[in-house]
Amino acid sequence: MRVDGFFRLAVQSVTAPREVARLLLSIRPGTDALATGFALVVVLNALVFGLSRLLFPDGGVTGAEVLNNPFAFMALQAATLAATIAALTWAGRGLGGTGGITDLAVVMIWLQALRVLAQAVVLVLMPISQFLGAVAVMVASALGIWIAVHFIDEAHELRSVLKAILVLIVGIFGMAIVLSIVLSAIGITPDGVTGYV
């Protein structure tokens, strides 16, 4: 995908998320392509976060050593994304959805790519105006939920925004429980990483 195509699809993800979801799902990438996309968004997320820590060392992110170790942070990002995909698959199936783990992986990986773009925009805005940066964070969060709900609805063929919202809530709750158990088992307390969501 070329850069201009990426930005067009990013804009369309906001204006017509269902169409983008259908397009992504129709591609049906193989395991290698999914693994590459997964790794790419994890690495890009870590790079943008690392840059934000360098530019704003007192930016309000508390914490654990995992946030200061790029490899540990990437592992945490990968675990979070994988757990989210699995939880949304399970939650959707429980509510009558038909999407498989591959379907949810495709749309969630793209959503993570959009998240990287949003973080980069915030990173540019923050030195100019903290107010604009804060507004951008709120707008990006709201748009992220908007896109995620429509992506989930299409991936699971629920035909119901309310069901998709419920899947998102249950899925995130389930992911948070599983991840907190895993983190506790390896000695990382959840409050040490809550500054970065």
C-alpha positions in Angstrom: 0.0 0.0 0.0 1.3 3.4 -1.0 1.4 6.3 1.5 -1.5 8.2 -0.2 -3.5 5.0 -0.3 -2.9 4.6 3.5 -4.1 8.1 4.3 -7.2 7.7 2.1 -8.1 4.5 3.8 -7.5 6.1 7.2 -9.9 8.9 6.4 -12.4 6.4 5.0 -12.1 4.4 8.2 -13.7 7.4 9.9 -16.3 8.4 7.3 -17.3 4.9 6.2 -15.9 2.3 8.6 -18.2 -0.5 7.4 -16.9 -0.2 3.9 -13.3 -0.3 5.1 -14.1 -3.3 7.3 -15.7 -5.1 4.3 -12.7 -4.3 2.2 -10.2 -5.5 4.8 -12.2 -8.7 5.4 -12.4 -9.4 1.7 -8.6 -9.4 1.3 -8.3 -12.6 3.5 -4.5 -12.3 4.1 -2.5 -15.4 4.8 -0.9 -16.2 8.2 2.4 -14.7 7.1 0.8 -11.4 6.1 -1.2 -11.2 9.3 1.9 -12.0 11.4 3.9 -9.3 9.5 1.1 -6.7 10.0 0.8 -7.6 13.7 4.6 -7.2 14.2 4.7 -4.0 12.3 2.0 -2.2 14.3 3.5 -3.5 17.6 6.9 -2.1 16.6 5.5 1.2 15.3 3.5 1.6 18.5 6.6 1.1 20.6 8.6 3.5 18.4 6.0 6.3 18.8 5.7 5.7 22.5 9.5 5.6 22.9 9.7 8.9 21.1 7.0 10.5 23.3 8.9 9.3 26.4 12.1 11.0 25.0 10.3 14.3 24.2 8.1 14.3 27.3 9.9 12.4 30.0 7.5 13.9 32.6 4.4 13.3 30.5 2.4 11.7 33.3 3.0 8.0 32.4 3.7 6.3 35.6 5.8 3.5 36.0 6.9 0.1 35.7 10.2 -0.8 34.2 8.4 -2.3 31.2 7.7 1.2 30.0 11.4 2.0 30.0 12.5 -1.2 28.3 11.6 -1.2 24.5 11.7 -4.9 24.1 9.6 -5.5 27.2 7.2 -2.8 26.1 6.8 -4.4 22.6 6.1 -7.8 24.3 3.4 -6.1 26.4 1.9 -4.5 23.3 1.9 -7.8 21.5 0.3 -9.6 24.4 -2.3 -6.9 24.7 -3.2 -6.9 21.0 -3.3 -10.7 20.9 -5.5 -10.9 24.0 -7.8 -8.2 22.6 -8.2 -10.1 19.3 -8.9 -13.4 21.1 -11.3 -11.8 23.6 -13.3 -10.0 20.9 -13.5 -13.2 18.9 -14.8 -15.1 21.9 -17.2 -12.4 23.0 -18.6 -12.0 19.5 -19.2 -15.7 19.1 -20.9 -15.8 22.5 -23.4 -13.2 21.2 -24.1 -14.9 18.0 -21.3 -13.6 15.8 -19.7 -15.5 13.0 -16.3 -13.9 12.9 -13.2 -16.0 13.3 -9.9 -15.0 14.9 -8.5 -14.1 11.5 -11.3 -11.7 10.8 -10.9 -9.9 14.1 -7.1 -9.9 13.6 -7.4 -8.1 10.3 -9.6 -5.3 11.5 -7.8 -4.9 14.9 -4.4 -4.7 13.2 -5.7 -2.0 11.0 -7.2 -0.2 14.0 -3.8 -0.3 15.6 -2.2 1.2 12.5 -4.7 4.1 12.8 -3.8 4.4 16.5 -0.1 4.8 15.5 -1.2 7.6 13.1 -3.2 9.3 15.8 -0.4 9.1 18.3 2.0 10.7 15.8 -0.4 13.6 15.3 -0.7 14.1 19.1 3.1 14.0 19.3 3.3 16.8 16.7 0.6 18.9 18.4 1.7 18.6 22.0 4.8 20.9 21.7 2.6 23.5 19.9 -0.3 23.4 22.3 -1.0 21.0 25.2 -4.7 22.0 24.8 -4.7 20.9 21.2 -2.9 17.8 22.1 -5.4 16.9 24.7 -8.3 17.6 22.4 -6.7 15.4 19.7 -6.4 12.6 22.3 -10.1 12.8 23.2 -11.2 13.0 19.5 -8.9 10.1 18.6 -10.3 8.0 21.5 -13.9 8.7 20.5 -13.2 7.9 16.8 -11.4 4.8 17.8 -14.5 3.5 19.6 -16.7 4.5 16.7 -14.5 2.6 14.2 -14.0 -0.4 16.5 -17.8 -0.9 17.0 -18.4 -0.9 13.2 -15.4 -3.1 12.5 -16.6 -5.6 15.1 -20.2 -5.5 13.7 -18.9 -6.3 10.2 -16.4 -8.9 11.3 -19.0 -10.8 13.3 -21.9 -10.1 11.0 -24.0 -9.1 14.0 -26.2 -6.6 12.1 -26.5 -4.7 15.4 -24.5 -1.7 16.7 -25.7 -2.4 20.2 -24.5 -6.0 20.1 -21.2 -4.8 18.7 -20.9 -2.3 21.6 -21.6 -5.1 24.0 -19.0 -7.3 22.3 -16.5 -4.5 22.7 -17.2 -4.0 26.4 -17.2 -7.7 27.2 -14.1 -8.3 25.1 -12.1 -5.5 26.7 -13.2 -6.5 30.1 -12.1 -10.1 29.4 -8.8 -9.0 27.9 -8.1 -6.8 30.9 -8.7 -9.7 33.3 -6.5 -12.2 31.4 -3.8 -9.6 30.9 -3.8 -8.6 34.6 -3.4 -12.2 35.6 -0.5 -12.7 33.2 1.2 -9.5 34.3 0.7 -10.3 38.0 2.2 -13.7 37.4 5.4 -12.2 36.0 5.6 -9.5 38.7 4.2 -6.4 36.9 1.4 -4.6 38.7 -1.4 -3.2 36.6 -1.1 0.3 38.1 2.4 0.5 36.8 1.2 0.5 33.2 -2.1 2.3 33.3 -0.6 5.5 32.1 -0.4 4.1 28.6 -3.6 2.8 27.1 
